[in-house]
Amino acid sequence: MAKLSICVPSRNRQFYFQQTVRALLESPRSDVEFVFADNSDDASIMADFMTEFADDPRVVFLASKSCVLSMLDNWERTVAAATGDWVTVIGDDDYADPELAALLTRMDAAHAGIEAVDWRKLDYFWPAEGVARSHIKIEPNSDFVIIPRTRLFERYFLWEGATCVPSVGYSIYHSAVSRPLLERIRQRFGGTYFEHPTVDYDSATKVILEGRHFAYTSRPFSVHGRSPLSCSGLMMAGLQQLRRKNVEFMQELGRDIRDEVDADAPFDYRLGVTGSILQTVRWILRRYGIVIDGWQENFVRACAENCYLYVDSEQFHQLADSYRSAISNWEGGRYLAFFNPLYSPKFEGEPFTGVNGSIVYVLDDVRIFETPSELYGIASAMFEAPDDMVLATDHSGLSAVALALRQALLDPPAPANGTATGLCA
């Protein structure tokens, strides 16, 4: 059995998918399994391409079926085909470092019982017409910390410290989940790995509910590749493009999940990423009889943060008005005072590229890299190799940055911010 399975589900983005496949298979590691699942309208493109790798024993290729699968079903079959001790999922326009297997091997020996590992991600913006360029932020440290389970509950379910999304990861998407935890999730939650169509946050919710021991490293092990066809790329392109993608998503799913909104929390994917996450989390909690309270004020603040994704004034105010209307109609508008999005025009000026403190900023139109894997290859030269990372339990080798992060995670939350019950079942 492989130490790590890297899973890549894909649909109709063969240009990016092929580059990701090639980049991953450049790795010489024999303890990594690669599960590639095509779900495209034209099955022949990837089927023909994958013949080049037919003799690689590390490859599991799932060809397109005669009918299109929903994202939910494609992710389910992808993870079900994985056999590794640890599993991670990335997008077809992303990259994950197979050397993650080296860290997991060392970690299993030093910290038996850790069941989920998260890490800092890099961002790569695939060139696209009409999409503004952005900085790539590289923080060259490689610290490793154990994260208390209770703090993950507070940060995820109570939205403590959130931006437009909860301030923790631990989805199988761009994090690694152990085989024992994956199988407990499948057994506890409906006999499948995924149930809600928002598969990444379905996974995060269940990992934090069911997981026992967690770790985080500031060393990146993957790259979010934001292509013009991805959801993150569409958010950069504009609100209307994202909403059109949502319509297509629901058509492929075969139902519209806005009809599945929690009556006690009337927020859904049409409002924005924050509403979509809440809808997913509430759907799972309600389905399994788990009660959580005290998240409302922090969530409303996160809704305001969602508006800041859009620098165009019209789109900003359109989204803010949608959230304001939903919040006003929710529990008599009692949380409206916590929703205060203030529009700020886009900063105009010469972009900074260089070093500021310990952070390296690179403007992504400096095309010294053409793919997420090429960016990672350059950035990883700034990080410690997995075999050299400090994994000591006494944290004596941690940098000041990592010690501050660990202390922030250990500090108790603000008084009376909320309660979570039923989480440890």
C-alpha positions, 0 to 999 in steps of 0.5 A: 500500500502507498503511503500517500494517494494524490487524487485529481478529479477533473471535468472538461479542463484537459489542458490543465489536467494534462500538465498536472498529470505530467508534473506529478508523475515526474516524481521518482517516489515509489510510495505515492499513488496517483488517482486521476479521474476524468469526467469529461464530455469527450472521453477520448482526449484523456484516454489517449493521453494516459496511454503514455503512462499505462506502465506506471504502477503508481497510476490509477486512471478512471476514465469518463463514463458514458454519462456525465457524473456530478462533482459529488459522484466524481469525487466519491469514485476518486477517493474510493479508488485510493488505497494510500495510508493518507489521501489528499485531493487537488484540482486539475489545475493545481499541484501537490508535492509527492514529497509530502509522503516523506513528512507523513512517514516521519510524522507517523513515527514521531506522533502516532495518532495524528489523523489530519494534516493541513499546510499553508498553500501557495497560489498560482494564477493561470493567465486569462484575459480580463483577470487582474494579476496578483501577487504570489506570497511566499513565506519561507518557514517550515514549522510544524505544530500540533493543533488542539481539537477544541480550537478547531471546533471554535474556529470552524463551527463558531467562525472565530477569526474567520475572513469570508471562510473559516480560519482553518482548513482540514478538508481532504482538499489540499490537506491530508487525511489518514485512512483510519479517519476516512473510514470512520467518516464513511461509516458514520456519515451515510456510508460514503466519503461525501454527501453534500455537493459542496464537497470540500466543506463537506469533507472539512466539516466531517474531518473536524467532527470525527478527527481526534488529533491534528497537525499543521505545518507552515511549509507549503505542500501544494499550490492552488492553481486558479484557472479561468474555468475554476470557481476561484478563477471565476470569483476573480472574473466577477460575480455574474460569471460565478453565478452562471457556473452555479447554474451549470453545477446544479444542472449536472447535480440534478437538483438545486440545493437552494431548496435544502436551506436550513429554515433557521439559517436562510443562507445559501450558495447564491449569496456567495462563498460564505453563504455556501459554506454555512449551508453545507455545514448546517446541512450536515449538522442538521442531518446528524442531529448535532447542535451548535450555537453561538456562531451567528455574530462571527458568521455575519462579520464573515459575510461582510468579508465576502463582499470584499472579494469584489473590488468592482463597486457595482458587484460589491454593493450587489452582493452586500445588498443580497447579504443585508436582505437575508440578514434582515429577514433572519431572526427579526434582523437581530444580527444586522448590526454586525454586518458593516461592509464598507466599500474601498476603491481598488488600490492603484499603484506600482505593485511591490515585488521583493522581500518584506520582513520574512515574506517574499512577494512575486508579481505573478506576471513575472513569467519565470514560471508557467505552471503551478508545479514550476512555481512550487519548484522555485518556492520549495528551494526556500523551504526545509526538506521534509526530512529536515523539518523539526517535529519535536513535541516540546516545540523547542525548535520552532521559530518565533512565527510558529510559536506565536501561531501555536499560542494564538491557537491555544489561547481561549476564545473571547468570553461567551462567544458561543457553545458547541454540543454534540461534537464529540460523539 
